[in-house]
Structures are given as C-alpha cells and as structure tokens.
Amino acid sequence: MSVEPSTTRAPLGRRARTCVAAVIVLASIVPYLLVRELVETRFGAGPMADLAPLGVPMVLTAWLAPYASYRRRDALLWLVGVGGLIFVVIAWRVAYAPYRDWRPRPEEVPRMHWLRGPERAGLWYATKAESTSA
C-alpha cells in the first residue's frame, strides 16, 4: 500500500500541536478534579479521595497509549505517581497523528511508512492496520 504524502494533511506545527496536546491533557485533568471533589465531599479526605479519581486519567491513558507507541498497561503508572508525565508525552505524540517523529515499536513497523518528501523528510506515517481474512 503506497501512501501519497501530497494527498494527506500536512503535519501540525509546534504551536498547533501544543494546543491540541494541552486540550487532551485538560480533558484528563478536569474530570479528575471533578471526581475528586465529588468523592471528597461524599466520603471526606482520605485514601478514597486520592485513588478514586485516578480512574479517569487511567482510562484515557490506556485508550490513547497504543496511538503513541506505548502499552495499555502503562496506565498503571498513575498509581505510582508518574502517570501524569507519561500522559503528557502520550498527548504530545497523539496530537501529531497520523505522523510520527519517533521510532515505532517493532510490532508497529508493518503499518508505518518512512516519508522521504522534501517537506516531510524524517517522519513516519501511520496507516490503518490491514484486516486479515482467515
């Protein structure tokens, strides 16, 4: 399957990519804070108020992780405190889709194409996985 770079949308610039990534991060933070307030109001401050709201960003991380060459299980890093940092990287990478400026994981290589055009040289382009009929 050949990909014509001239027919695809151009990659986002740094400013637009930053804005999209910020929206993705806010889409995780706002529900987290709302759930935390609701749990804290109902049950008081404590472990329940600390752990219950983590479900929202963990689900978002697990959902977006494969699009950014991360594993779904990396969502569990929210439980040890570094999930927020990983989520920012995931948001930054997802904002650039379908282009990639990082090396794909070995299992992603069959659906990646290395772009050679003058304006997009050095980028990977992700295509949809081909369906296998058995």
Summary of the structure (lengths in Angstrom):
residues: 134
radius of gyration: 18.1
end to end distance: 20.0
largest distance: 58.5
contacts: 340
relative contact order: 0.15
helix: 60%
strand: 6%
